[in-house]
Amino acid sequence: MSETIETQVAVLGGGPGGYAAAFMAADLGLDVTLIDTEENPGGTCLYKGCIPSKAMLHVAHVITAAREAAHFGVKFAEPEIDVDRVRAATKEVVQQMTGGLGQLCKARGVRFVRGRGAYDDSKTISVTAVGGATTIVKFQQSILAAGSRPTLLPPLIQSPYIMNSTGALRLDDVPENLLVVGGGYIGLELGTVYAALGSKITMVEATDGLLPGCDRDLVRPLAKRVEGIFEEILLNTKVTNMEHQKNGLKVTLEGEGIKKPKRVFDKVLICIGRKPNSSGLGLDNTKVKVNDRGFVEVDIQRRTSDPNIFAIGDIVEGPALAHKASHEGRVAAEVIAGHNAAFEPQAIPCVVFTDPEIAWVGITEGEAKKAGRKVDVARFPWAASGRATTLNRTEGVTKIISDPDTHQVLGVGITGAGAGELIAEATLAIEMGATASDIDLTIHAHPTLSEALMEAAGSIFGTATHIYRPKKK
């Protein structure tokens, strides 16, 4: 038995890109149908990614802050961790946010269809519910926002002791010994959580440094801190074999200077990236083109090669970030509504929610060097920040990458407490074409961590108050 729905806009995928697109289209007066497998909108970000991980990272931060309060003469007993309550509290956060999105759907008049959707052709999506019932959605225009999924290692072994990021966020238990494969942002964030909850963490990274692609001076303070939290960090190292045992996994490691190549872990967490969900969507039934990496090809308005279908978010090229997807979704909705819109941002911020946090936006110093581009790089160490000193968090750094002739701000990197919040000012500066003098002449409240950006800008001209950096002649 099936039902048929006719709609102007069908959005396939209810993550941050999909629901932002659906809401914008509805706000612009279009009839919208949003399709997703979950009970409410939210997608991987809210159900299995950004939000639950940040809730758990908050728990880790509270535990760490309590321990480090001893620096100020305040000592707490070791925390008693109720894992069941941590898990329940995280679920409550997810339910509150996704439930709120469900209410926003109703308030905006967005029709929500629950089930797994696939294209029958360039005008039709079949949605199959859990019970098997089918809903046929006939649309004029569609926005594909199917997202991405964790990348897995080659199938060395099948074992209940192997987790991806989704499994780790379920927090079934806290293993005594946990191997984290991958030193990117997901591995570092989840490794931090489990370390705070009591796991002994061994991290394996195939490259020669944590957070490949991020400037080394930004990573250095984080690397130093996690070295004191994790049992071991093994760089230039790969997992070559796993053997299932009664209570864990025997793992074979291969790399430089590995003294003990065979080790036993209670669990292994695989965090080696994500890949687009472009398969199983019936795209072969449309004119949509998918490249050899699985990404859907789009133009700056997020149009695919099929005139009736747009695509946004992790399923298209670019950083796999929720805020990037949301803006793409809004652009696609505006284009469908007849507006002259395009997705061509000057800057997309990236944030790693570790402790300390790392955030960057615009061109990185490494990218500038690789391109042979001349830039001026100015750094302000947080050891010179009054506010950072009061927090006992002086390991941070703020740096500005600017054009040496015009002083236009091209990139900004921040490592330190709250870097994810502080990067917003830098993103606006790059988007608006601001110069270093614009930031230097903007009065920042004292004492705040945001002053570090002002001081970094001032140091470009040799006039920063709290550090001495003579202007280059």
C-alpha positions in Angstrom: 0.0 0.0 0.0 1.4 3.4 -0.9 0.6 7.1 -0.6 1.5 9.7 -3.2 2.5 13.3 -2.3 3.0 16.1 -4.7 5.4 18.9 -3.6 7.3 21.8 -5.0 10.5 20.9 -3.1 11.6 17.5 -1.9 14.6 17.5 0.4 16.3 14.1 0.8 18.2 14.0 4.1 17.3 15.8 7.3 20.7 16.8 8.6 21.9 20.4 9.2 22.1 21.0 5.5 18.7 19.3 4.7 16.6 20.9 7.4 18.2 24.3 6.8 17.3 24.0 3.1 13.8 22.9 3.9 13.2 25.7 6.5 14.6 28.3 4.1 12.5 27.1 1.2 9.4 27.1 3.4 10.2 30.6 4.7 10.4 31.7 1.0 6.8 30.5 0.5 7.4 27.1 -1.2 5.6 23.8 -0.4 8.3 21.6 1.1 8.6 17.9 1.9 11.6 16.8 4.1 12.5 13.1 4.0 14.7 11.3 6.6 15.1 8.0 8.3 14.9 9.4 11.9 11.8 10.4 13.9 12.8 14.1 13.6 15.3 16.2 11.6 18.9 16.3 12.8 20.9 13.9 10.8 24.2 12.4 11.8 25.3 15.7 13.4 22.6 15.8 16.0 22.0 12.1 16.4 25.4 10.5 16.0 28.0 13.2 15.7 28.5 16.9 16.6 26.0 17.3 19.4 26.4 14.1 21.4 30.2 14.3 21.1 30.2 17.9 22.4 28.0 16.9 25.3 30.5 14.2 26.2 33.4 16.6 25.7 31.7 18.9 28.2 31.8 16.1 30.7 35.5 15.5 30.0 36.1 19.3 30.4 34.4 19.3 33.8 36.4 16.4 35.0 39.7 17.9 33.8 38.8 21.4 35.2 38.1 19.9 38.6 41.5 18.2 38.7 43.3 21.3 37.5 41.7 23.5 40.1 44.4 22.3 42.5 46.6 24.9 40.8 44.5 27.6 42.5 44.4 25.7 45.8 41.0 24.1 45.3 41.1 20.3 45.6 38.3 17.9 44.7 38.1 14.2 45.4 38.4 11.9 42.3 35.0 12.0 40.5 32.6 9.1 40.7 31.5 8.6 37.1 28.0 7.2 36.5 28.3 6.1 32.9 24.6 5.3 32.6 23.8 8.9 33.6 26.4 10.3 31.2 24.8 8.3 28.5 21.3 9.3 29.5 22.2 13.0 29.8 23.7 12.9 26.3 20.5 11.3 24.9 18.4 14.0 26.6 20.4 16.7 24.8 19.8 14.9 21.5 16.1 14.5 22.1 15.7 18.1 23.1 17.3 19.4 20.0 15.8 17.0 17.5 12.4 17.4 19.1 12.7 21.2 18.7 13.5 20.7 15.0 10.4 18.6 14.7 8.3 21.4 16.2 10.0 23.9 13.8 8.9 21.6 10.9 5.3 21.8 12.0 5.5 25.6 12.6 6.8 26.2 9.1 4.4 23.8 7.5 7.2 21.5 6.3 5.8 18.1 5.5 8.0 15.4 7.2 8.2 11.9 5.7 10.0 9.3 7.7 11.8 6.6 5.8 14.6 5.7 3.4 14.3 7.6 0.1 15.7 6.9 -3.3 15.1 8.5 -6.7 12.9 6.6 -9.2 13.6 9.3 -11.8 14.3 13.1 -12.0 10.8 13.9 -10.6 10.1 11.1 -8.1 11.4 9.8 -4.8 10.1 6.5 -3.3 10.3 6.5 0.5 10.2 3.2 2.3 9.2 3.3 6.0 10.5 0.8 8.6 7.3 -1.2 8.4 7.6 -1.5 4.6 5.0 1.1 3.6 5.9 3.2 0.6 5.3 6.9 0.0 5.8 8.3 -3.5 7.0 11.9 -3.5 6.5 13.7 -6.8 8.5 17.0 -6.8 9.3 19.9 -9.1 12.8 20.4 -7.6 14.8 18.3 -5.1 17.7 19.0 -2.8 19.9 16.0 -2.1 21.4 16.2 1.4 22.3 12.5 2.2 25.5 13.3 4.1 28.4 10.9 4.8 29.4 7.9 6.9 32.5 6.8 8.7 35.3 5.3 6.6 36.3 1.9 7.7 39.6 0.0 7.6 39.9 -2.8 5.1 38.0 -5.8 6.6 40.9 -7.2 8.7 38.4 -8.8 11.0 34.7 -8.6 12.2 34.5 -8.1 15.9 32.2 -6.5 18.5 35.3 -5.0 20.0 35.7 -2.7 17.0 33.9 0.7 17.0 33.5 3.6 14.7 32.5 7.1 15.9 28.8 6.2 16.1 29.5 3.2 18.3 31.8 5.2 20.5 29.1 7.8 21.1 26.7 5.1 22.3 29.1 4.8 25.3 28.2 1.1 25.9 31.1 0.9 28.4 34.4 2.5 29.3 37.2 0.1 28.2 40.3 -0.1 30.3 42.6 -0.1 27.3 41.4 1.6 24.1 43.3 1.8 20.8 42.3 4.9 18.7 43.2 4.5 15.0 43.5 7.9 13.4 44.9 11.1 14.9 42.4 13.5 13.2 39.8 15.6 14.9 37.3 12.8 15.5 39.9 10.5 17.0 41.3 13.3 19.2 37.9 14.4 20.4 36.7 10.9 21.3 40.0 9.9 22.7 39.9 12.9 25.0 36.4 11.8 26.2 37.3 8.2 26.9 40.6 9.3 28.6 38.7 11.6 31.0 36.2 8.7 31.7 39.1 6.5 32.7 40.4 4.6 29.6 44.0 4.2 28.9 44.4 5.5 25.3 46.9 4.5 22.7 46.6 6.5 19.5 47.9 5.4 16.2 48.4 7.9 13.3 49.7 6.9 9.8 51.3 10.3 9.1 54.1 12.1 11.0 51.8 14.3 13.0 48.4 14.7 14.7 45.7 16.6 12.7 47.3 16.4 9.3 46.7 19.5 7.3 46.6 21.8 10.3 49.6 24.1 10.9 52.1 22.5 13.2 52.4 25.5 15.5 48.7 25.3 16.2 48.8 21.6 16.8 51.9 21.7 19.1 50.1 22.9 22.3 47.4 20.2 21.9 50.0 17.5 21.1 51.9 18.4 24.3 48.7 18.2 26.4 47.4 14.9 25.0 50.8 13.4 25.5 50.2 13.8 29.2 46.7 12.4 29.0 47.1 9.4 26.6 49.2 6.4 27.4 51.0 6.6 24.1 50.8 8.3 20.7 52.4 6.4 17.8 53.0 8.4 14.6 54.0 6.9 11.2 52.3 3.8 12.4 49.6 1.5 10.8 47.5 -1.4 12.0 48.4 -4.4 9.9 46.4 -7.2 11.6 43.7 -7.9 14.3 42.9 -11.1 16.0 39.7 -11.6 17.9 40.1 -12.9 21.4 37.7 -13.7 24.2 37.9 -10.3 25.9 39.5 -8.1 23.3 41.6 -7.8 20.2 45.3 -8.6 19.6 46.5 -5.9 17.3 49.7 -5.9 15.2 51.2 -2.5 14.7 53.8 -1.5 12.1 55.9 1.6 12.2 59.1 3.3 13.2 60.5 2.3 16.5 57.7 0.1 17.6 59.1 -1.8 20.5 56.0 -4.0 21.0 54.3 -4.6 17.7 51.7 -7.0 19.1 49.4 -5.7 21.8 46.0 -6.5 23.3 43.3 -3.9 23.6 39.8 -4.2 25.1 38.4 -2.2 22.2 39.6 -0.5 19.0 38.1 2.8 17.8 38.5 3.5 14.0 38.5 7.2 13.1 40.1 7.5 9.7 37.7 9.9 8.0 34.3 9.9 6.3 32.9 9.2 2.8 29.8 10.5 1.0 26.5 8.6 1.1 26.1 8.6 -2.7 25.3 4.9 -3.2 21.8 3.4 -2.9 20.0 6.6 -3.7 18.9 5.7 -7.2 21.1 8.4 -8.8 21.5 6.1 -11.8 17.9 6.8 -12.5 18.6 10.5 -12.8 21.1 12.7 -14.7 23.1 13.4 -11.6 26.9 12.8 -12.1 29.0 11.3 -9.3 32.9 11.5 -9.5 35.3 8.7 -8.8 35.5 9.6 -5.1 31.8 9.3 -4.7 31.0 13.0 -4.6 28.1 14.5 -6.5 29.2 17.2 -8.9 27.6 20.6 -8.5 28.1 24.2 -9.6 28.3 27.3 -7.3 24.5 27.4 -7.0 24.6 23.7 -5.9 22.9 22.5 -9.1 23.7 19.0 -10.3 23.8 18.0 -13.9 20.2 17.1 -13.5 18.1 20.3 -13.9 15.7 19.2 -11.2 18.1 18.2 -8.5 20.5 20.2 -6.3 23.0 18.6 -3.9 24.6 20.0 -0.7 26.6 19.0 2.4 29.0 16.1 2.8 27.8 14.5 -0.4 29.5 17.2 -2.5 33.2 18.3 -2.5 34.5 20.5 0.3 35.0 20.3 4.1 32.5 17.9 5.7 31.2 20.5 8.2 27.6 21.0 9.4 27.8 24.8 9.0 29.1 24.5 5.4 26.1 22.2 4.6 23.6 24.6 6.3 24.8 27.5 4.2 24.7 25.5 1.0 21.2 24.4 1.8 20.0 27.9 2.2 21.6 28.9 -1.1 20.0 26.0 -2.9 16.6 27.0 -1.5 17.0 30.6 -2.5 18.0 29.5 -6.1 14.9 27.3 -6.3 12.8 30.3 -5.2 14.2 32.4 -8.0 16.8 34.4 -6.1 20.2 35.2 -7.5 22.2 33.3 -5.0 25.5 31.3 -5.0 27.7 29.5 -2.6 31.0 31.2 -2.8 32.2 32.0 0.8 35.5 33.7 1.4 36.1 31.7 4.5 34.7 28.5 6.2 35.9 28.1 9.8 37.2 24.7 11.1 37.1 23.8 14.8 38.6 20.9 16.7 36.8 20.7 20.0 39.6 19.2 22.0 41.3 20.7 25.1 42.7 23.1 24.1 40.5 23.8 21.1 42.0 24.5 17.7 40.3 26.7 15.1 41.4 28.1 11.8 39.9 29.9 8.9 41.0 31.2 5.5 44.4 30.2 4.1 46.8 28.3 6.4 50.5 29.0 6.7 51.2 25.6 5.2 48.9 26.2 2.2 50.6 29.6 1.6 54.1 28.0 1.6 52.9 25.2 -0.7 51.5 27.7 -3.2 54.6 29.8 -3.0 52.6 32.8 -1.8 54.3 35.5 0.1 52.5 36.3 3.4 53.2 38.0 6.7 52.6 35.8 9.7 52.1 37.4 13.2 51.7 35.4 16.4 50.5 36.4 19.8 51.3 33.9 22.5 48.7 33.5 25.2 51.4 33.6 27.8 51.2 37.4 27.3 47.4 37.4 27.7 46.0 38.6 31.1 42.8 36.6 30.7 44.6 33.4 29.7 46.9 33.8 32.7 43.9 34.1 35.1 42.6 30.9 33.6 45.9 29.1 33.9 45.6 28.4 30.1 48.6 30.2 28.7 49.5 27.4 26.2 47.4 29.0 23.5 48.5 31.0 20.5 46.7 33.3 18.0 48.2 34.0 14.6 47.2 36.1 11.6 48.2 35.5 8.1 48.0 38.6 6.0 49.1 40.1 2.7 52.5 41.7 3.2 51.6 44.7 0.9 47.9 45.4 1.7 47.8 43.8 5.2 44.5 42.2 4.2 43.7 39.3 6.5 44.0 36.1 4.6 43.8 33.5 7.4 43.7 33.2 11.2 44.6 30.3 13.4 43.8 30.0 17.1 44.7 27.3 19.7 43.4 27.7 23.2 40.4 27.6 25.5 37.3 28.7 23.6 39.1 28.9 20.2 35.9 27.7 18.5 34.0 30.8 19.7 36.9 33.2 19.0 37.3 32.2 15.4 33.9 33.9 14.5 35.4 37.4 14.5 38.2 36.2 12.3 35.8 34.6 9.8 33.8 37.9 9.6 37.0 39.8 9.1 38.1 37.6 6.1 34.5 37.6 4.6 34.4 41.4 4.8 37.9 41.9 3.4 39.2 43.5 6.6 42.8 44.5 7.0 45.0 43.9 10.1 44.7 47.6 11.0 40.8 47.2 11.0 41.2 44.6 13.8 44.0 46.5 15.6 41.9 49.6 15.7 38.8 47.8 17.0 38.6 48.1 20.8 38.4 44.7 22.4 37.2 44.3 26.0 39.8 43.7 28.7 40.6 41.2 30.0 39.3 38.8 27.4 40.8 36.1 25.3 39.5 38.0 22.2 42.2 40.6 22.8 44.8 38.1 21.4 43.5 38.7 17.9 43.8 42.5 18.3 47.3 42.1 19.7 48.3 39.7 16.8 47.1 42.3 14.4 49.0 45.0 16.1 52.2 43.0 16.0 52.1 43.1 12.2 52.8 46.8 12.6 55.2 46.4 15.5 52.7 48.1 17.9 51.3 45.3 20.0 51.1 46.3 23.6 52.0 43.1 25.4 54.6 41.7 23.1 57.6 43.2 21.4 57.8 42.5 17.7 59.6 45.3 15.8 58.2 46.1 12.5 60.1 44.6 9.6 62.1 47.2 7.6 
